[in-house]
Amino acid sequence: MKNIIMITMLLIGSVTIAQNKNAKASLEVDGVCGMCKTRIEKASLNTKGVKSAVWNVETHELRLIYDERKTTIETIQSKVLAAGHDTEDLKATDEAYATVHPCCRYRDLEVKADHEP
């Protein structure tokens, strides 16, 4: 009986160790301004398990710290897409994109040009 308990404890321990409590990742997310930054970070932070989300306006890099036991990169990415912002791999739906403020329409070349330094 003790052997079964020990084996069970070892298996549970190894599964727990395999998932990272503070995983770090980054995604490329399209946007053009401070309002985009707020929207992208809010969408990420509203995902259960995300501890930190910082989006850089110049580089378009979203840096994340999240609990792998509670969420995945795919889940976080789907929240960003739902907020109307494209990622490097996926494009937000036209309906989601239509919800962003007119000055945040990063797919519009004229808007992009307006935000160039």
PyMOL CGO cylinders between C-alpha atoms (Angstrom):
from pymol import cmd
from pymol.cgo import CYLINDER

trace = [
    CYLINDER, 0.00, 0.00, 0.00, 2.86, 2.40, 0.84, 0.3, 1, 1, 1, 1, 1, 1,
    CYLINDER, 2.86, 2.40, 0.84, 4.42, 1.74, -2.57, 0.3, 1, 1, 1, 1, 1, 1,
    CYLINDER, 4.42, 1.74, -2.57, 1.21, 2.71, -4.36, 0.3, 1, 1, 1, 1, 1, 1,
    CYLINDER, 1.21, 2.71, -4.36, 0.97, 5.94, -2.37, 0.3, 1, 1, 1, 1, 1, 1,
    CYLINDER, 0.97, 5.94, -2.37, 4.62, 6.79, -3.09, 0.3, 1, 1, 1, 1, 1, 1,
    CYLINDER, 4.62, 6.79, -3.09, 4.24, 6.12, -6.82, 0.3, 1, 1, 1, 1, 1, 1,
    CYLINDER, 4.24, 6.12, -6.82, 1.08, 8.25, -6.93, 0.3, 1, 1, 1, 1, 1, 1,
    CYLINDER, 1.08, 8.25, -6.93, 2.83, 11.11, -5.15, 0.3, 1, 1, 1, 1, 1, 1,
    CYLINDER, 2.83, 11.11, -5.15, 5.77, 10.93, -7.55, 0.3, 1, 1, 1, 1, 1, 1,
    CYLINDER, 5.77, 10.93, -7.55, 3.48, 11.03, -10.58, 0.3, 1, 1, 1, 1, 1, 1,
    CYLINDER, 3.48, 11.03, -10.58, 1.51, 13.99, -9.23, 0.3, 1, 1, 1, 1, 1, 1,
    CYLINDER, 1.51, 13.99, -9.23, 4.74, 15.81, -8.40, 0.3, 1, 1, 1, 1, 1, 1,
    CYLINDER, 4.74, 15.81, -8.40, 6.19, 15.32, -11.87, 0.3, 1, 1, 1, 1, 1, 1,
    CYLINDER, 6.19, 15.32, -11.87, 3.01, 16.57, -13.57, 0.3, 1, 1, 1, 1, 1, 1,
    CYLINDER, 3.01, 16.57, -13.57, 2.99, 19.68, -11.38, 0.3, 1, 1, 1, 1, 1, 1,
    CYLINDER, 2.99, 19.68, -11.38, 6.64, 20.42, -12.15, 0.3, 1, 1, 1, 1, 1, 1,
    CYLINDER, 6.64, 20.42, -12.15, 6.05, 20.10, -15.91, 0.3, 1, 1, 1, 1, 1, 1,
    CYLINDER, 6.05, 20.10, -15.91, 3.82, 23.17, -15.93, 0.3, 1, 1, 1, 1, 1, 1,
    CYLINDER, 3.82, 23.17, -15.93, 5.41, 26.54, -15.34, 0.3, 1, 1, 1, 1, 1, 1,
    CYLINDER, 5.41, 26.54, -15.34, 3.83, 28.89, -12.82, 0.3, 1, 1, 1, 1, 1, 1,
    CYLINDER, 3.83, 28.89, -12.82, 5.52, 31.94, -14.35, 0.3, 1, 1, 1, 1, 1, 1,
    CYLINDER, 5.52, 31.94, -14.35, 5.98, 31.21, -18.04, 0.3, 1, 1, 1, 1, 1, 1,
    CYLINDER, 5.98, 31.21, -18.04, 7.21, 34.02, -20.28, 0.3, 1, 1, 1, 1, 1, 1,
    CYLINDER, 7.21, 34.02, -20.28, 6.28, 34.51, -23.91, 0.3, 1, 1, 1, 1, 1, 1,
    CYLINDER, 6.28, 34.51, -23.91, 5.93, 37.21, -26.51, 0.3, 1, 1, 1, 1, 1, 1,
    CYLINDER, 5.93, 37.21, -26.51, 3.61, 37.75, -29.45, 0.3, 1, 1, 1, 1, 1, 1,
    CYLINDER, 3.61, 37.75, -29.45, 3.66, 40.22, -32.29, 0.3, 1, 1, 1, 1, 1, 1,
    CYLINDER, 3.66, 40.22, -32.29, 0.38, 42.16, -32.22, 0.3, 1, 1, 1, 1, 1, 1,
    CYLINDER, 0.38, 42.16, -32.22, -0.66, 44.87, -34.69, 0.3, 1, 1, 1, 1, 1, 1,
    CYLINDER, -0.66, 44.87, -34.69, -1.67, 48.29, -33.43, 0.3, 1, 1, 1, 1, 1, 1,
    CYLINDER, -1.67, 48.29, -33.43, -0.67, 51.94, -33.79, 0.3, 1, 1, 1, 1, 1, 1,
    CYLINDER, -0.67, 51.94, -33.79, -1.22, 53.98, -30.63, 0.3, 1, 1, 1, 1, 1, 1,
    CYLINDER, -1.22, 53.98, -30.63, -1.71, 54.25, -26.89, 0.3, 1, 1, 1, 1, 1, 1,
    CYLINDER, -1.71, 54.25, -26.89, -5.38, 53.30, -27.16, 0.3, 1, 1, 1, 1, 1, 1,
    CYLINDER, -5.38, 53.30, -27.16, -4.33, 50.11, -28.94, 0.3, 1, 1, 1, 1, 1, 1,
    CYLINDER, -4.33, 50.11, -28.94, -1.83, 49.46, -26.14, 0.3, 1, 1, 1, 1, 1, 1,
    CYLINDER, -1.83, 49.46, -26.14, -4.56, 49.78, -23.53, 0.3, 1, 1, 1, 1, 1, 1,
    CYLINDER, -4.56, 49.78, -23.53, -6.95, 47.51, -25.46, 0.3, 1, 1, 1, 1, 1, 1,
    CYLINDER, -6.95, 47.51, -25.46, -4.32, 44.81, -26.15, 0.3, 1, 1, 1, 1, 1, 1,
    CYLINDER, -4.32, 44.81, -26.15, -3.03, 44.75, -22.57, 0.3, 1, 1, 1, 1, 1, 1,
    CYLINDER, -3.03, 44.75, -22.57, -6.56, 44.75, -21.12, 0.3, 1, 1, 1, 1, 1, 1,
    CYLINDER, -6.56, 44.75, -21.12, -7.63, 41.83, -23.35, 0.3, 1, 1, 1, 1, 1, 1,
    CYLINDER, -7.63, 41.83, -23.35, -4.54, 39.89, -22.24, 0.3, 1, 1, 1, 1, 1, 1,
    CYLINDER, -4.54, 39.89, -22.24, -4.87, 40.71, -18.54, 0.3, 1, 1, 1, 1, 1, 1,
    CYLINDER, -4.87, 40.71, -18.54, -8.56, 39.73, -18.56, 0.3, 1, 1, 1, 1, 1, 1,
    CYLINDER, -8.56, 39.73, -18.56, -7.46, 36.20, -19.41, 0.3, 1, 1, 1, 1, 1, 1,
    CYLINDER, -7.46, 36.20, -19.41, -7.35, 34.04, -16.28, 0.3, 1, 1, 1, 1, 1, 1,
    CYLINDER, -7.35, 34.04, -16.28, -3.75, 33.18, -15.45, 0.3, 1, 1, 1, 1, 1, 1,
    CYLINDER, -3.75, 33.18, -15.45, -2.11, 36.19, -17.12, 0.3, 1, 1, 1, 1, 1, 1,
    CYLINDER, -2.11, 36.19, -17.12, 0.01, 38.03, -14.57, 0.3, 1, 1, 1, 1, 1, 1,
    CYLINDER, 0.01, 38.03, -14.57, 1.66, 40.65, -16.78, 0.3, 1, 1, 1, 1, 1, 1,
    CYLINDER, 1.66, 40.65, -16.78, 1.03, 41.97, -20.28, 0.3, 1, 1, 1, 1, 1, 1,
    CYLINDER, 1.03, 41.97, -20.28, 3.05, 44.83, -21.77, 0.3, 1, 1, 1, 1, 1, 1,
    CYLINDER, 3.05, 44.83, -21.77, 2.69, 45.86, -25.43, 0.3, 1, 1, 1, 1, 1, 1,
    CYLINDER, 2.69, 45.86, -25.43, 5.30, 48.05, -27.10, 0.3, 1, 1, 1, 1, 1, 1,
    CYLINDER, 5.30, 48.05, -27.10, 3.89, 50.57, -29.62, 0.3, 1, 1, 1, 1, 1, 1,
    CYLINDER, 3.89, 50.57, -29.62, 7.12, 50.77, -31.65, 0.3, 1, 1, 1, 1, 1, 1,
    CYLINDER, 7.12, 50.77, -31.65, 8.01, 47.08, -31.87, 0.3, 1, 1, 1, 1, 1, 1,
    CYLINDER, 8.01, 47.08, -31.87, 4.45, 45.65, -31.65, 0.3, 1, 1, 1, 1, 1, 1,
    CYLINDER, 4.45, 45.65, -31.65, 5.75, 43.07, -29.20, 0.3, 1, 1, 1, 1, 1, 1,
    CYLINDER, 5.75, 43.07, -29.20, 3.40, 41.87, -26.47, 0.3, 1, 1, 1, 1, 1, 1,
    CYLINDER, 3.40, 41.87, -26.47, 5.42, 40.47, -23.56, 0.3, 1, 1, 1, 1, 1, 1,
    CYLINDER, 5.42, 40.47, -23.56, 3.55, 38.12, -21.27, 0.3, 1, 1, 1, 1, 1, 1,
    CYLINDER, 3.55, 38.12, -21.27, 4.01, 36.41, -17.94, 0.3, 1, 1, 1, 1, 1, 1,
    CYLINDER, 4.01, 36.41, -17.94, 1.33, 33.81, -17.32, 0.3, 1, 1, 1, 1, 1, 1,
    CYLINDER, 1.33, 33.81, -17.32, 0.54, 30.67, -15.38, 0.3, 1, 1, 1, 1, 1, 1,
    CYLINDER, 0.54, 30.67, -15.38, 0.66, 27.66, -17.75, 0.3, 1, 1, 1, 1, 1, 1,
    CYLINDER, 0.66, 27.66, -17.75, -1.55, 25.76, -15.33, 0.3, 1, 1, 1, 1, 1, 1,
    CYLINDER, -1.55, 25.76, -15.33, -4.40, 28.22, -15.96, 0.3, 1, 1, 1, 1, 1, 1,
    CYLINDER, -4.40, 28.22, -15.96, -4.06, 29.36, -19.58, 0.3, 1, 1, 1, 1, 1, 1,
    CYLINDER, -4.06, 29.36, -19.58, -2.22, 28.92, -22.86, 0.3, 1, 1, 1, 1, 1, 1,
    CYLINDER, -2.22, 28.92, -22.86, -0.71, 31.23, -25.47, 0.3, 1, 1, 1, 1, 1, 1,
    CYLINDER, -0.71, 31.23, -25.47, -3.53, 30.22, -27.81, 0.3, 1, 1, 1, 1, 1, 1,
    CYLINDER, -3.53, 30.22, -27.81, -6.16, 31.36, -25.30, 0.3, 1, 1, 1, 1, 1, 1,
    CYLINDER, -6.16, 31.36, -25.30, -4.42, 34.70, -24.75, 0.3, 1, 1, 1, 1, 1, 1,
    CYLINDER, -4.42, 34.70, -24.75, -4.05, 35.15, -28.51, 0.3, 1, 1, 1, 1, 1, 1,
    CYLINDER, -4.05, 35.15, -28.51, -7.79, 34.48, -29.02, 0.3, 1, 1, 1, 1, 1, 1,
    CYLINDER, -7.79, 34.48, -29.02, -8.63, 37.24, -26.50, 0.3, 1, 1, 1, 1, 1, 1,
    CYLINDER, -8.63, 37.24, -26.50, -6.39, 39.70, -28.37, 0.3, 1, 1, 1, 1, 1, 1,
    CYLINDER, -6.39, 39.70, -28.37, -8.02, 38.71, -31.67, 0.3, 1, 1, 1, 1, 1, 1,
    CYLINDER, -8.02, 38.71, -31.67, -11.47, 39.19, -30.14, 0.3, 1, 1, 1, 1, 1, 1,
    CYLINDER, -11.47, 39.19, -30.14, -10.40, 42.71, -29.13, 0.3, 1, 1, 1, 1, 1, 1,
    CYLINDER, -10.40, 42.71, -29.13, -9.79, 43.47, -32.82, 0.3, 1, 1, 1, 1, 1, 1,
    CYLINDER, -9.79, 43.47, -32.82, -6.02, 43.14, -33.13, 0.3, 1, 1, 1, 1, 1, 1,
    CYLINDER, -6.02, 43.14, -33.13, -4.15, 40.85, -35.52, 0.3, 1, 1, 1, 1, 1, 1,
    CYLINDER, -4.15, 40.85, -35.52, -1.25, 38.71, -34.33, 0.3, 1, 1, 1, 1, 1, 1,
    CYLINDER, -1.25, 38.71, -34.33, 1.70, 37.53, -36.34, 0.3, 1, 1, 1, 1, 1, 1,
    CYLINDER, 1.70, 37.53, -36.34, -0.03, 34.24, -37.17, 0.3, 1, 1, 1, 1, 1, 1,
    CYLINDER, -0.03, 34.24, -37.17, -3.75, 35.07, -37.12, 0.3, 1, 1, 1, 1, 1, 1,
    CYLINDER, -3.75, 35.07, -37.12, -6.02, 37.85, -38.29, 0.3, 1, 1, 1, 1, 1, 1,
    CYLINDER, -6.02, 37.85, -38.29, -8.89, 39.24, -36.21, 0.3, 1, 1, 1, 1, 1, 1,
    CYLINDER, -8.89, 39.24, -36.21, -12.35, 38.90, -37.73, 0.3, 1, 1, 1, 1, 1, 1,
    CYLINDER, -12.35, 38.90, -37.73, -13.68, 41.89, -39.64, 0.3, 1, 1, 1, 1, 1, 1,
    CYLINDER, -13.68, 41.89, -39.64, -16.39, 42.24, -36.99, 0.3, 1, 1, 1, 1, 1, 1,
    CYLINDER, -16.39, 42.24, -36.99, -13.82, 42.42, -34.17, 0.3, 1, 1, 1, 1, 1, 1,
    CYLINDER, -13.82, 42.42, -34.17, -11.63, 44.82, -36.17, 0.3, 1, 1, 1, 1, 1, 1,
    CYLINDER, -11.63, 44.82, -36.17, -14.65, 47.08, -36.79, 0.3, 1, 1, 1, 1, 1, 1,
    CYLINDER, -14.65, 47.08, -36.79, -14.97, 47.61, -33.01, 0.3, 1, 1, 1, 1, 1, 1,
    CYLINDER, -14.97, 47.61, -33.01, -11.63, 49.41, -32.67, 0.3, 1, 1, 1, 1, 1, 1,
    CYLINDER, -11.63, 49.41, -32.67, -11.61, 53.22, -32.64, 0.3, 1, 1, 1, 1, 1, 1,
    CYLINDER, -11.61, 53.22, -32.64, -11.21, 54.83, -36.10, 0.3, 1, 1, 1, 1, 1, 1,
    CYLINDER, -11.21, 54.83, -36.10, -7.76, 56.21, -35.18, 0.3, 1, 1, 1, 1, 1, 1,
    CYLINDER, -7.76, 56.21, -35.18, -6.68, 52.65, -34.30, 0.3, 1, 1, 1, 1, 1, 1,
    CYLINDER, -6.68, 52.65, -34.30, -7.44, 51.09, -37.71, 0.3, 1, 1, 1, 1, 1, 1,
    CYLINDER, -7.44, 51.09, -37.71, -3.93, 49.72, -38.19, 0.3, 1, 1, 1, 1, 1, 1,
    CYLINDER, -3.93, 49.72, -38.19, -4.88, 47.96, -41.46, 0.3, 1, 1, 1, 1, 1, 1,
    CYLINDER, -4.88, 47.96, -41.46, -5.61, 51.35, -43.06, 0.3, 1, 1, 1, 1, 1, 1,
    CYLINDER, -5.61, 51.35, -43.06, -2.41, 52.70, -44.64, 0.3, 1, 1, 1, 1, 1, 1,
    CYLINDER, -2.41, 52.70, -44.64, -3.53, 56.30, -44.09, 0.3, 1, 1, 1, 1, 1, 1,
    CYLINDER, -3.53, 56.30, -44.09, -4.02, 55.71, -40.37, 0.3, 1, 1, 1, 1, 1, 1,
    CYLINDER, -4.02, 55.71, -40.37, -0.63, 53.98, -40.16, 0.3, 1, 1, 1, 1, 1, 1,
    CYLINDER, -0.63, 53.98, -40.16, 0.99, 56.94, -41.89, 0.3, 1, 1, 1, 1, 1, 1,
    CYLINDER, 0.99, 56.94, -41.89, -0.66, 59.34, -39.41, 0.3, 1, 1, 1, 1, 1, 1,
    CYLINDER, -0.66, 59.34, -39.41, 1.03, 57.48, -36.55, 0.3, 1, 1, 1, 1, 1, 1,
    CYLINDER, 1.03, 57.48, -36.55, 4.53, 57.45, -38.08, 0.3, 1, 1, 1, 1, 1, 1,
    CYLINDER, 4.53, 57.45, -38.08, 7.08, 59.48, -36.12, 0.3, 1, 1, 1, 1, 1, 1,
]
cmd.load_cgo(trace, "trace")
